[in-house]
């Protein structure tokens, strides 16, 4: 395991007010979502049209730099039974090639059903087929990132709200 491929829990040690970037890696696009500085809310950001790895990585790193991102959360497209198929292998290969290009920590997050959940939400909102196609990847990235942010919130140590009363 490379130094910057880390478990999600290690993101708890990142500097305060540093954003995370969520990625939904598809074969034709990369959906991106950005956390707020408190790392509570994921917002769909944009979609990168994939060309070839070097250009895709450059675009991704430029966006990460522009938004002062402190780490990446990558959707890992496991099969429903938890096994790894060709899409997982492709995702791992992309990350293996990206790691030498950035010192930022990278964590995987199980993305099973993310695109389906987002598509259902868009259908419920009566979004047209064209509108769904335009936003589904970045919304899936937001869904992935929000799951990771929620997990980090549950893992974060509780702050003592009443230090004078000894309540923990």
matplotlib code that plots the C-alpha trace (Angstrom):
import matplotlib.pyplot as plt

x = [0.0, 1.4, 1.9, -1.0, -3.5, -5.0, -8.0, -10.8, -10.2, -6.9, -8.8, -9.7, -6.1, -6.3, -6.0, -9.2, -11.1, -9.6, -12.0, -12.3, -12.9, -15.2, -14.7, -17.0, -14.8, -16.6, -15.3, -16.3, -16.5, -15.2, -17.9, -16.6, -18.1, -16.6, -17.1, -17.6, -14.7, -16.4, -16.5, -20.2, -21.9, -20.9, -22.0, -21.9, -19.1, -18.5, -17.9, -14.6, -14.9, -12.3, -9.7, -6.6, -5.1, -2.5, -5.1, -7.7, -5.2, -4.0, -7.6, -8.4, -5.3, -5.9, -9.4, -8.1, -5.5, -8.1, -10.3, -7.5, -8.5, -6.7, -7.7, -9.6, -12.5, -12.8, -15.9, -15.0, -17.5, -17.7, -20.1, -23.2, -21.7, -18.7, -16.4, -14.1, -14.8, -13.3, -14.6, -12.8, -9.6, -9.9, -10.5, -7.5, -5.3, -6.4, -5.5, -2.1, -1.2, -2.5, -0.7, 2.8, 1.4, 0.1, 1.0, -2.7, -4.2, -6.6, -9.3, -11.7, -15.4, -17.8, -20.1, -22.5, -25.9, -24.8, -25.7, -28.9, -29.9, -29.1, -30.9, -34.0, -33.8, -33.6, -36.5, -38.6, -37.7, -39.0, -35.7, -35.4, -33.2, -30.8, -30.7, -30.1, -27.2, -25.7, -25.7, -25.7, -21.9, -21.3, -24.4, -23.1, -19.7, -21.6, -23.5, -20.2, -18.5, -21.5, -21.4, -17.7, -18.3, -21.1, -18.8, -16.1, -18.6, -19.5, -15.8, -14.8, -14.3, -17.1, -16.3, -16.8, -19.7, -19.6, -16.0, -16.9, -19.5, -17.3, -19.9, -18.4]
y = [0.0, 3.4, 6.1, 8.2, 5.4, 5.4, 4.2, 6.8, 7.1, 8.8, 11.8, 12.7, 14.0, 16.4, 20.1, 21.8, 23.6, 21.5, 20.2, 16.7, 15.9, 13.0, 11.1, 8.8, 7.3, 6.2, 4.9, 8.2, 10.7, 11.5, 13.0, 15.3, 16.6, 18.9, 19.0, 22.2, 23.3, 21.8, 18.4, 18.0, 18.5, 17.2, 19.3, 18.2, 20.1, 19.2, 16.4, 15.8, 14.2, 11.5, 11.7, 9.9, 9.4, 12.2, 14.8, 13.4, 13.5, 17.0, 18.3, 16.6, 17.9, 21.4, 21.4, 20.0, 22.7, 25.4, 24.3, 23.7, 20.0, 18.0, 14.5, 12.4, 10.0, 7.6, 5.5, 1.8, 0.0, -3.3, -6.0, -6.4, -9.5, -7.4, -9.0, -7.0, -7.0, -5.3, -1.8, -2.1, -3.1, -0.1, 2.2, 0.8, 1.2, 4.8, 5.5, 3.6, 5.9, 9.0, 8.4, 9.4, 12.7, 14.0, 13.8, 14.1, 11.2, 9.0, 6.7, 4.4, 4.4, 1.6, 3.1, 0.2, 1.5, 5.2, 5.8, 3.9, 6.0, 9.2, 8.1, 7.3, 10.7, 12.4, 10.4, 11.3, 14.9, 14.4, 15.3, 14.8, 12.1, 14.8, 16.5, 13.2, 12.4, 15.8, 15.6, 11.9, 11.5, 14.6, 13.7, 10.2, 11.7, 13.8, 10.7, 8.8, 11.8, 12.3, 8.7, 9.1, 12.5, 10.9, 8.1, 10.6, 12.5, 9.3, 8.5, 11.9, 12.2, 14.0, 17.5, 18.1, 20.7, 21.2, 21.1, 22.7, 20.1, 17.0, 15.7, 13.6]
z = [0.0, -1.0, 1.6, 0.4, 0.0, 3.5, 5.5, 5.7, 9.5, 8.9, 7.4, 11.0, 11.4, 8.4, 9.2, 10.2, 7.5, 4.7, 2.0, 0.6, -3.0, -3.9, -7.2, -9.1, -11.7, -14.8, -18.1, -19.9, -17.1, -13.6, -11.4, -8.7, -5.4, -2.9, 0.9, 2.8, 5.0, 8.1, 6.2, 6.9, 3.5, 0.0, -3.0, -6.6, -8.3, -11.9, -14.4, -16.2, -19.6, -19.7, -22.5, -21.4, -18.0, -18.2, -19.1, -16.7, -13.8, -14.7, -14.7, -11.5, -9.7, -11.0, -9.5, -6.2, -6.1, -6.9, -4.0, -1.5, -1.2, 1.5, 0.4, -2.1, -1.5, -4.4, -5.0, -5.2, -7.4, -5.6, -6.9, -4.8, -3.1, -2.1, -4.6, -7.0, -10.7, -13.7, -12.6, -9.3, -11.1, -13.4, -10.4, -8.6, -11.7, -12.0, -8.4, -8.7, -11.5, -9.7, -6.4, -7.6, -8.9, -5.6, -1.9, -0.9, 1.0, -1.0, 0.6, -1.0, -0.2, -1.1, -3.8, -4.4, -5.5, -5.6, -9.2, -8.8, -5.7, -7.6, -10.7, -8.6, -6.9, -10.3, -11.6, -8.6, -9.3, -12.9, -14.4, -18.1, -19.6, -20.8, -17.4, -15.6, -18.0, -17.4, -13.6, -12.5, -12.3, -10.1, -8.0, -7.5, -6.4, -3.9, -2.7, -2.3, -0.5, 1.8, 2.9, 3.8, 5.6, 7.6, 8.6, 9.6, 11.7, 13.6, 14.1, 15.3, 19.1, 20.8, 21.9, 25.6, 25.6, 29.4, 30.6, 33.9, 34.7, 33.9, 31.4, 28.6]

ax = plt.figure().add_subplot(projection="3d")
ax.plot(x, y, z, "-o")
ax.set_aspect("equal")
plt.show()
